[in-house]
Amino acid sequence: MLSSDSETVLRWRNDPETRRNSINTAEVSPDEHARWFAKVLADQPRRNFMADIDGISIGVVRLDWSEDSESCDLSFVVAPEYRGRGYGFAIVEHAVQGMQNVRVCAEVKMSNVASRRIFERLGFRIIDSQGELLLYAKDLGSEKG
């Protein structure tokens, strides 16, 4: 992800459906977003990738790595105009492809049926729940399979 992606990511983040499915449902101000985005670009354990097709941005995926690099938390957003076309599945599948010996986790609201289906189709299992949140996890790689 590049600094030039900031405005696009803010638009996607403040989309009503994105907010409804996010853990933090509040609208983000441009100033708050600018501070967060600068931190994200500088944060080493965190990796952010813009997903695109033929040069058109369709979504973003974030991987927050643990200090020991044995696990990461995954979150993603599909651009509002590209939802319902299978891109969410492709984004998550591509993000975890080739990972070795790592546990990938994702928090998903129970009401977020689309994301739940994506993680379940990719073999993630619910390992915990807290209120409205489900914690999905999958061990990837040759040793953890």
C-alpha positions as CSV (number, residue, x, y, z in Angstrom):
1,M,0.0,0.0,0.0
2,L,1.2,3.5,-0.8
3,S,0.6,6.9,0.7
4,S,-1.4,7.7,-2.4
5,D,-4.0,5.0,-1.4
6,S,-5.0,6.9,1.7
7,E,-8.1,8.6,0.3
8,T,-9.4,5.4,-1.3
9,V,-8.9,3.5,1.9
10,L,-10.8,6.2,3.9
11,R,-13.7,6.1,1.5
12,W,-13.9,2.3,1.8
13,R,-13.6,2.5,5.6
14,N,-16.4,5.0,5.9
15,D,-18.8,3.2,3.6
16,P,-22.0,2.4,5.5
17,E,-21.8,-1.4,4.9
18,T,-18.1,-1.5,5.8
19,R,-18.8,0.3,9.0
20,R,-21.8,-2.0,9.8
21,N,-19.4,-5.0,9.5
22,S,-16.5,-3.5,11.3
23,I,-15.7,-4.0,14.9
24,N,-15.4,-0.2,15.3
25,T,-18.5,1.1,13.5
26,A,-17.8,4.8,14.0
27,E,-17.1,7.0,11.0
28,V,-13.4,8.0,10.8
29,S,-12.5,11.7,10.3
30,P,-10.0,12.6,7.7
31,D,-7.5,13.7,10.4
32,E,-7.9,10.5,12.4
33,H,-7.4,8.5,9.2
34,A,-4.3,10.5,8.2
35,R,-2.7,9.8,11.6
36,W,-3.7,6.1,11.5
37,F,-2.6,5.7,7.8
38,A,0.9,7.2,8.5
39,K,1.3,4.8,11.4
40,V,0.2,1.8,9.4
41,L,2.7,2.6,6.6
42,A,5.5,2.8,9.2
43,D,4.5,-0.2,11.4
44,Q,6.8,-3.1,10.6
45,P,4.8,-6.1,12.0
46,R,1.8,-4.9,10.0
47,R,1.6,-5.5,6.3
48,N,-1.1,-3.9,4.1
49,F,-1.7,-4.8,0.5
50,M,-3.9,-3.1,-2.0
51,A,-5.7,-5.7,-4.2
52,D,-6.2,-4.7,-7.8
53,I,-7.3,-6.0,-11.1
54,D,-5.8,-4.5,-14.2
55,G,-4.6,-1.5,-12.2
56,I,-8.0,-0.8,-10.6
57,S,-8.0,-1.0,-6.8
58,I,-10.7,-3.4,-5.6
59,G,-9.8,-3.9,-1.9
60,V,-7.2,-4.0,0.8
61,V,-6.0,-6.7,3.1
62,R,-4.1,-6.2,6.4
63,L,-1.9,-8.7,8.2
64,D,-0.9,-7.8,11.8
65,W,2.0,-10.1,12.7
66,S,2.9,-11.3,16.2
67,E,6.4,-10.5,17.4
68,D,7.5,-14.1,16.9
69,S,6.0,-14.2,13.4
70,E,4.1,-17.4,14.3
71,S,0.7,-15.8,13.9
72,C,-1.1,-13.0,12.3
73,D,-4.5,-11.3,12.4
74,L,-6.1,-10.8,9.0
75,S,-8.7,-8.2,8.0
76,F,-9.9,-7.1,4.6
77,V,-12.2,-4.7,2.8
78,V,-13.7,-5.0,-0.6
79,A,-14.5,-1.7,-2.4
80,P,-18.3,-1.1,-2.3
81,E,-18.6,-1.2,-6.1
82,Y,-16.9,-4.6,-6.3
83,R,-18.8,-6.5,-3.6
84,G,-20.8,-9.6,-4.4
85,R,-18.4,-10.7,-7.2
86,G,-16.2,-13.1,-5.3
87,Y,-13.3,-10.7,-4.8
88,G,-13.3,-11.0,-1.0
89,F,-12.7,-14.7,-1.3
90,A,-9.9,-14.1,-3.9
91,I,-8.3,-11.4,-1.7
92,V,-8.1,-13.6,1.4
93,E,-7.1,-16.7,-0.5
94,H,-4.2,-14.8,-2.1
95,A,-3.2,-13.2,1.2
96,V,-2.7,-16.6,2.9
97,Q,-1.4,-18.4,-0.2
98,G,2.1,-19.8,0.4
99,M,2.2,-19.0,4.2
100,Q,4.2,-21.6,6.1
101,N,4.0,-22.5,9.8
102,V,1.7,-19.7,10.8
103,R,-1.7,-19.4,12.5
104,V,-3.9,-16.9,10.7
105,C,-6.8,-15.4,12.8
106,A,-9.7,-13.1,11.9
107,E,-12.4,-11.5,14.0
108,V,-15.8,-11.5,12.3
109,K,-19.1,-10.2,13.5
110,M,-21.8,-12.9,13.6
111,S,-24.0,-10.7,11.4
112,N,-21.2,-10.5,8.7
113,V,-22.4,-13.5,6.7
114,A,-20.3,-12.8,3.6
115,S,-17.0,-12.7,5.6
116,R,-18.0,-15.8,7.6
117,R,-18.6,-17.7,4.3
118,I,-15.2,-16.7,2.9
119,F,-13.3,-17.9,6.0
120,E,-15.3,-21.1,6.2
121,R,-14.8,-21.9,2.5
122,L,-11.1,-21.4,3.1
123,G,-11.1,-23.9,5.9
124,F,-10.9,-21.5,8.9
125,R,-12.6,-22.7,12.0
126,I,-14.3,-20.8,14.8
127,I,-12.1,-21.2,17.9
128,D,-13.8,-18.6,20.2
129,S,-16.6,-16.2,20.5
130,Q,-17.1,-13.1,22.5
131,G,-20.5,-11.5,22.3
132,E,-21.2,-10.7,18.7
133,L,-17.6,-11.5,17.6
134,L,-16.4,-14.9,16.2
135,L,-12.7,-15.7,16.2
136,Y,-11.7,-17.7,13.1
137,A,-8.3,-19.4,12.9
138,K,-6.4,-21.7,10.5
139,D,-3.0,-23.2,10.9
140,L,-1.1,-23.0,7.6
141,G,2.1,-24.7,6.5
142,S,3.7,-28.0,6.2
143,E,4.0,-28.7,9.9
144,K,0.7,-27.3,11.2
145,G,-1.4,-28.2,8.1
